[in-house]
Each structure stands twice: as C-alpha cells, then as structure tokens.
C-alpha cells in the first residue's frame, strides 16, 4: 500500500511540475472567484509580455485564451476595445489580447487609475506594437502607421485624438 501511495504522489507531482498550463475559466458568477484568479492573471500578463510567439507558440495561445476568457467574464473590469485597434489588428486575437494585457499590467501597477485612462491605453498599444514587430503577423498598413507614429513621437497625440474626450489622463487627477 505504501508503494502505491508513493507512486501516486510522484505521478501527481510530475503532473504538477510538467503540466502547468493556464486554468480553464468556467462560467463564474461570483466576483470573489475572479479575484481569486488575479495572481494567475498577473502571471499570465507577465508571460505574454516576456514570451514571444517564436519562443513558445502553444503556450502563448493557451495564455491568450485564458486571459481573453477571464477579461470577457470579469464583472468589475470592463475593457472596451476601440475601433482604431480592431481595424489595425484586423481583429487578431493575439494582438488584441496583448493590448489588453498591457492595459491590465498598467492598471494592476497603478490601482488609482481608471480603466478608461489614457496611460493604460497607451501601454496597451505599446505592448501590442512590440509583439507585432516580432514579424510573426501579417503586415498591416494600419499597424505600420502606428509604428511610424511611435517612431516619430506623434503616437501619444494621435491616440489622445482617437479616444473619447472623457477619458482621464494623469494631468487631470
């Protein structure tokens, strides 16, 4: 009996060590359950920022699916993706999720900022452009224009004009 238990624990440990994927986000109705997942969300955000598609393609797909499902269901954060973003990415889930990851990273690091802050949107766009520049995505005129604006130093001004006037910036606080 002792050998069976040891084998069971070894099997369990090996599954834990080698099978650490992202958890499945089921239909959750309680905000507390979403909050309990926040450490995993932080880990996912960091993973998406620091792991490029060529480094771990399948892992990124799983992380994108996890974060997309989590953000789609979380009741206390509402992220509206702007039309300029959907047009530029051609609604590519990986690029749009990278944008959300950048926004969430900013918001998690700066809890005093609202979701509709210019700064969070800017960080989301910058993270998205960084991922796009890996060359793993089809070329897009809109994305290339965003990169040109960033390189010329006009991205922030352009982005302010694209966002609704009621969005908040740090100078208004």
N, C-alpha and C positions, 0 to 999 in steps of 0.2 A: 504494500500500500504506500509506503514511503517513497519508493522509486516512481510510482505513478504520479504522486503529488509533485515530486521534483521535476519530472518531465513536463507536467502541466505548467508549472511556474516558469520553466525555461522556455516553453513554447509561447506562453503569454508574454514573457519579457522580450523574446525575439520579435514577436508581432508588434510590440510597443516600440522597440528600437528601430525596426526597419519599415514599419507601415505607418509612419506619421504623416498622413495626408491631412487635408483640411476637413473639418467635421461637416456633415450634411446638415444644412439648415432646413429643418422641417417647418411645418406650419406652427409658428409660435404666436400665442395670443397675449402673452404677459411681458410687459416691458422689462421686468426683472430678469427674465430668461435671456433677453437680448443683452442686457447689461452684463450678465454673467459671461457672455461670449466676447466682451470687449478686449480682454487680454489676447485672445486668439485673433481678433480683428487687428489689433496693433501689430502682432507678429506677421499677419498677412500683408499689411501695408508695408512694413519694413522689407519683407520678402519681395514684394512686387517692385519696390524701389531699387533694391540692390541685386536683383537677379534678372538678367536679360534673357530674352527668348532663346538665344543660341546656347545659353548656359544650362537651362532646364526647361525645355519647351513644355513637357507634360505637367510638370509641377506648376508652371505659370498658368496653364489652362485650368487646373484644379483651383488655384488661388483666385483667379478671376471669377470663376463660377461661384466660389464661396462668398467672396466679397459682394458680388452682384446680387446674390440671393439675400445676403444679410441686409444690405442697404435698401433693397426693394421692400423688405418687410419691417424694418425697424420703425416703431411708431414715433420716436422722439427726435428723429433727424429726417428732414425732407430735403432731398437734393434734386433740384430741377436742372436738367442739362439744357443749356441754351442752344438755340438753333444754329448759331455760328459753329458750335462744337460738333453737333451732329452732322452738319454739312461738311466740315473739314475732315472729319474722320470717316465719312461715308458710313456712319453708324457701326463702325468696327468695335465690337465688344471689348476687345483687349485695350484699345486706345482709350475708349470712353471710361473703362474701369480704372485705367491708370490715372486719368483725370480725377476721378472720384477718390482714388487712393491719395493723391496729392492734396486734394481738398481736406480729406479726413485727417491726414497727417498734420496739416496746419491747424485744424480745429482742435485736435486732441492735444497739441502742444500749446495752444493758445485758447484755453477754455472760455475766456471772456469775449471772444469774437463770435458773432452770429454766423449761421450757415451762409447767409447771403452777404458775406463780406468780400470786398474786392480782393483782399490779400489771400483769402483761401482760394478764390477762383484763379488768381494769378499763379499760385503754387501748383494748382491742378494742371493748368495749361503748360507750365514749365516741365512738370514731370512727364506729361503726355508728349511734348516735343522731344524730350530726352529719349524716350522709348522709340518714337518714330525715327529718330536719327540713327538707330541701330541698323537700319536698312532692311529690316525683316518684314516691312509692309509695302504694299503697292504705293507708288508715288502718287501724290495728290497735289494739285495746284494750290488748293486752299491751305494744306499743311505747309507746303513750301513757302507760301506767302507769310504764314505765321512765323516761320523760322527766319525769314528775311526781316520781318518787323522786329523780332527779338534781337537779331544781329545789328540792326540799325539803331536800336534803342527806342523804337516807337511802339513796341508791343503794349506797354502799360497804358499809354494814351489811347491807343486803338481799343484796348479791352475796356477801358472806362466808358468809351462811347458806345460799345456794344451792350453793356449791362444796363439794366433798368436804373433810372435816376435815384430810386430809393435804396439802392444797395449802399452798405456802410463801409467807410474806409477808416483807417486808424486816426486820421486827422480830424474826423468828425466826433470822436469819442470824448 
